[in-house]
Amino acid sequence: MNLSPRLAFWLFTVLVIFQLAQTIWWVVFMNQLFNEQAEIARQLNGAMSIVESIQQKGIERQIMVRFEGSFFLILFAGGIWLMYRSLVRSDELKFHQQNFLMAVTHEFKTPIASMRIYLDTLRSQKISPEKKQEIIPHLGEDVNRLEKLVDNVLHAARFDKHGYRLMREQFDLSNLVRERVAIVERIPAGLPKSITTDIRDGVEIEGDAPALGRALDAILENSLCYHSGKPIQIAVSLHSSNGRATITISDNGIGIDGKDIPRLFERFYRVGNEMTRRSSGTGLGLYLCREIIRAHGGTVTAESDGIDKGARFILTLKTAISNENSTSR
């Protein structure tokens, strides 16, 4: 017979209550038993030493029963707590997975609907060739968006099963950061946006450039999505010292509540109320970012001064060569 986790939890709770009742009953029963034995010894005019011996043995056995009962109660209570925590996390994960399915469905539908409109437009005889040529780049952007979403889902599944296998090579991290910033600058945001950079030249590392590009995209695109309705301001810096490269990405967006920061990089987790959310996303971007950075032996952390006060993401990676004498830009 297969029991659901919730049913198993309640059965285990009933077992603990039964164990508590049994322990109390045994203590009371043994107390009555030894009192009766002591009373019988008195009635039979037994020596006072015998009566005291019976009472002492009674006290010792009560202490033993109480100790053993308390030990098993603590053990069972710990088991209940672990089962309860597991159930809560399971429910949370199920909730986030359901929201992920809804979000990813929406994310798939949007570029597909856009591509269908563009294709219908290209088929139309009423549209001039010049207008059709203007549509093609937009069609390519939707294809890239759809391909990126599929890649994120596939990579998340691979991380979960086997971790990430790096394709290591030495490359210029400075150029990679500039390339990813340039790509994000071309993404329509619906609001005025400005991206300032302070990127040191010649910072080289050994790692997987496409994977790190994906990690940077996740943070930069979050800065575009989670805005507070005012012009978007993003600052990107890259510096290196003591054999470590540090990338800092900060924005003036909606910020992060302190309670969300410890879980920010969990799979499917998204800040805010899932039922009233307006921003797009699948909850996989930051999870993939963390796993990619970890696979490179680095760290990624998030900071925020609170709601509506923006956020900062700090990535650290080991450099391949010393960059101490490189010029700044």
C-alpha positions in Angstrom: 0.0 0.0 0.0 1.4 3.4 -1.0 0.7 6.3 1.5 0.7 9.9 0.5 3.3 12.0 2.3 0.5 14.0 4.0 -1.3 10.8 5.2 2.1 9.4 6.5 2.7 12.6 8.4 -0.7 12.4 10.2 -0.2 8.7 11.0 3.3 9.5 12.4 1.7 12.3 14.5 -0.9 10.0 15.9 1.9 7.5 16.8 3.7 10.3 18.7 0.5 11.2 20.6 0.0 7.5 21.4 3.7 7.3 22.6 3.2 10.3 24.9 0.0 8.9 26.4 1.6 5.5 26.9 4.6 7.0 28.7 2.4 9.0 31.0 0.3 5.9 31.7 3.4 3.8 32.5 4.7 6.4 34.9 1.3 6.6 36.7 0.9 2.8 36.7 4.4 2.1 38.1 3.9 4.8 40.8 0.7 3.2 41.9 2.2 -0.3 41.8 5.2 0.6 44.0 3.0 2.5 46.4 0.8 -0.6 46.7 3.9 -2.8 47.3 5.1 -0.4 50.0 1.7 -0.4 51.6 1.5 -4.2 51.6 5.0 -4.4 53.2 3.8 -2.0 56.0 0.6 -4.0 56.6 2.8 -7.2 57.0 4.9 -5.3 59.5 7.9 -5.5 57.2 11.1 -3.8 58.2 11.3 -0.1 57.4 14.4 -0.8 55.2 12.3 -3.1 53.0 9.7 -0.4 52.5 12.3 2.2 51.7 14.0 -0.2 49.3 10.7 -0.8 47.5 10.1 3.0 47.3 13.7 3.6 46.1 13.3 1.0 43.3 10.0 2.6 42.3 11.6 6.0 42.0 14.6 4.6 40.0 12.2 2.8 37.5 10.0 5.8 37.2 13.1 7.9 36.3 14.2 5.2 33.8 10.7 5.2 32.1 10.6 9.0 32.0 14.0 9.2 30.5 13.3 6.5 27.8 9.9 8.0 27.1 11.3 11.5 26.8 14.1 10.3 24.5 11.6 8.6 22.1 9.3 11.6 22.3 12.1 13.9 21.3 13.1 11.5 18.5 9.5 11.3 17.2 9.0 15.0 17.5 12.2 15.6 15.4 10.8 13.2 12.9 7.5 15.1 12.8 9.3 18.4 12.3 11.4 17.0 9.4 8.3 15.5 7.8 6.4 18.8 8.2 9.3 20.8 6.7 9.5 18.4 3.8 5.8 18.7 3.2 5.9 22.5 3.3 8.9 22.5 0.9 7.1 20.0 -1.4 4.0 22.2 -1.5 6.1 25.3 -2.2 7.9 23.5 -5.0 4.7 22.2 -6.5 3.3 25.8 -6.3 6.3 27.2 -8.0 6.3 24.5 -10.6 2.7 25.2 -11.5 3.5 28.9 -11.8 6.5 28.0 -13.9 4.3 26.0 -16.3 1.9 28.9 -16.6 4.8 31.4 -17.1 6.7 29.2 -19.6 3.5 28.6 -21.5 2.9 32.4 -21.7 6.6 32.9 -22.7 6.3 30.4 -25.5 3.0 31.8 -26.7 4.2 35.4 -27.0 7.0 34.9 -29.6 5.0 32.3 -31.4 2.0 34.7 -31.8 4.3 37.4 -32.9 6.0 35.1 -35.5 2.6 34.1 -36.8 1.7 37.8 -37.4 5.0 38.5 -39.1 4.6 35.4 -41.3 1.1 36.4 -42.3 2.3 39.9 -43.1 5.1 38.5 -45.3 2.6 36.4 -47.2 0.4 39.4 -47.9 0.5 40.8 -51.4 -0.5 44.3 -50.0 2.7 44.8 -48.2 5.6 46.4 -50.1 8.9 44.5 -50.3 10.6 47.3 -48.3 8.2 46.8 -45.4 8.7 43.1 -45.6 12.5 43.6 -45.3 11.9 45.6 -42.1 9.9 42.7 -40.6 12.6 40.1 -41.1 14.9 41.3 -38.3 12.0 41.3 -35.9 11.1 37.8 -36.9 14.7 36.8 -36.2 14.5 38.4 -32.7 11.4 36.3 -31.9 13.2 33.1 -33.1 16.2 33.9 -30.9 13.9 34.6 -27.9 12.1 31.3 -28.4 15.4 29.4 -28.8 16.8 31.0 -25.7 13.8 30.0 -23.6 14.1 26.4 -24.8 17.8 26.4 -24.0 17.1 27.6 -20.4 14.5 24.9 -19.8 16.9 22.2 -21.2 19.9 23.5 -19.2 17.8 23.6 -16.0 17.0 19.9 -16.5 20.6 19.0 -17.1 21.8 20.9 -14.0 19.3 19.1 -11.9 20.5 15.7 -13.0 24.2 15.9 -13.7 25.4 19.4 -13.0 27.0 21.5 -15.6 30.0 20.3 -17.7 32.2 23.2 -18.8 33.8 23.6 -22.2 36.9 25.3 -20.8 39.0 27.7 -22.8 40.8 30.9 -22.0 39.0 34.0 -23.2 38.7 37.8 -22.5 36.0 38.4 -19.9 36.1 42.1 -20.6 34.9 41.6 -24.2 32.2 39.2 -23.1 30.7 41.6 -20.6 30.7 44.4 -23.2 29.1 42.1 -25.8 26.3 41.1 -23.4 25.7 44.7 -22.4 25.5 45.7 -26.0 22.9 43.0 -26.7 20.7 44.1 -23.7 20.9 47.7 -24.9 19.1 46.6 -28.1 16.2 44.9 -26.2 13.0 47.0 -26.2 12.1 47.8 -22.6 9.0 50.0 -23.0 10.7 52.7 -20.9 13.8 54.9 -21.4 16.9 53.1 -20.3 20.5 53.9 -19.8 23.4 51.5 -19.1 26.7 52.8 -17.7 29.8 50.7 -17.7 33.1 50.6 -15.9 34.9 47.7 -17.5 38.5 47.0 -17.0 40.4 45.9 -20.1 42.2 42.6 -20.5 40.6 40.6 -17.7 41.0 37.0 -18.9 39.6 33.8 -17.3 39.4 30.2 -18.2 35.9 28.9 -18.6 32.9 28.5 -20.8 32.2 31.8 -22.5 28.7 30.9 -23.8 27.6 29.7 -20.4 28.9 32.8 -18.7 27.2 34.9 -21.3 23.9 33.2 -20.4 24.5 33.9 -16.7 25.1 37.6 -17.4 22.0 37.8 -19.6 19.9 36.4 -16.7 20.9 39.3 -14.4 20.8 42.0 -17.0 17.4 41.0 -18.4 16.1 40.9 -14.8 17.1 44.5 -14.4 15.0 45.3 -17.5 12.0 43.3 -16.3 11.8 44.2 -12.7 11.5 48.0 -13.0 9.3 50.3 -10.9 7.8 52.3 -13.8 10.5 55.0 -14.0 13.4 55.2 -16.4 15.6 52.2 -16.1 19.2 52.8 -14.9 21.7 49.9 -15.0 25.4 50.1 -14.0 27.8 47.3 -14.9 31.4 47.2 -13.7 34.2 44.7 -14.0 37.4 44.8 -11.9 40.1 42.4 -10.9 42.5 42.1 -8.1 44.4 39.3 -6.2 43.5 36.8 -8.9 39.8 37.4 -8.7 37.5 39.1 -11.2 34.4 40.9 -9.8 31.4 41.8 -11.9 28.8 44.1 -10.3 25.4 44.7 -11.9 23.2 47.2 -10.1 19.8 48.8 -11.1 17.2 51.2 -9.8 14.3 48.6 -10.1 11.8 47.3 -7.6 14.4 46.0 -5.2 14.4 42.8 -3.2 12.7 42.1 0.2 15.3 40.8 2.7 13.3 37.5 3.1 13.5 36.8 -0.6 17.3 37.1 -0.9 18.2 33.7 0.6 15.9 31.9 -1.9 16.5 34.2 -4.9 18.6 31.6 -6.8 16.4 28.6 -6.2 14.9 26.9 -9.2 11.4 28.3 -10.2 11.5 30.9 -7.4 10.4 34.4 -8.2 10.1 37.4 -5.9 6.8 38.9 -5.1 3.2 37.6 -5.2 2.8 34.9 -7.8 -1.0 35.7 -8.1 -0.6 39.4 -8.9 2.7 39.3 -10.8 3.0 41.4 -13.9 6.6 40.9 -15.0 7.4 38.0 -17.3 9.9 35.2 -16.6 10.1 31.6 -15.7 12.1 31.6 -12.5 15.0 29.7 -14.1 17.4 32.6 -15.1 19.0 33.2 -11.7 19.0 29.5 -10.9 21.0 28.8 -14.1 23.2 31.8 -13.3 24.1 30.4 -9.9 24.8 26.9 -11.2 27.0 28.3 -14.0 29.1 30.5 -11.7 29.4 27.6 -9.2 30.7 25.3 -12.0 33.4 27.9 -12.6 34.4 27.9 -9.0 33.0 31.4 -8.4 30.2 32.9 -6.4 27.1 35.1 -7.1 25.3 37.1 -4.4 22.4 39.6 -4.4 22.0 42.7 -2.3 19.3 45.3 -1.9 18.5 48.1 0.4 14.8 47.1 0.3 11.7 47.4 -1.8 11.9 50.1 -4.6 15.5 50.7 -3.8 17.1 48.7 -6.6 19.3 45.6 -6.5 23.0 44.7 -6.9 24.3 41.4 -8.1 28.0 40.6 -7.5 29.7 37.8 -9.4 33.3 36.7 -8.6 35.5 34.5 -10.8 39.1 33.3 -10.7 41.2 35.1 -13.3 43.5 33.1 -15.6 46.4 35.7 -15.5 47.3 38.7 -13.4 45.6 41.8 -14.6 47.0 44.2 -12.0 48.9 46.4 -14.6 46.0 46.5 -17.0 44.6 50.0 -17.8 41.1 50.9 -16.7 38.3 52.0 -19.0 
